[in-house]
Amino acid sequence: MIKSQAGLNNYKISVKEWTEKTKAVGLKATAGRYGGTYAHKDIAFEFGMWISAEFKIYLIKEFQRLKENELPRRKRTGYQRYFSCIDHSQQAAGN
């Protein structure tokens, strides 16, 4: 039934119905006062990128920024990593 109607503009299916019919995992719909629709973070990101091009561009740029910031830390030499580890262990010990 889902396959035959999925292309129609007026086709709607609830999350609860979708999870029951497809045995989907990673989605949960709860009714009631504190209910809501919950999804695994990967599903939530994909859905957000699907409904908003602006959100998709934001995620891509943020990912690129994080990877660029990670690069200088990876280029540290062995002794720089060693001293960084010592500094972190001293901070953890409260020195």
PyMOL commands that set and color helices and strands:
alter all, ss='L'
color gray80, all
select helices_A, chain A and resi 2-5+15-22+41-51+53-74+78-93
alter helices_A, ss='H'
color red, helices_A
select strands_A, chain A and resi 27-30+36-39
alter strands_A, ss='S'
color yellow, strands_A
deselect
rebuild
show_as cartoon
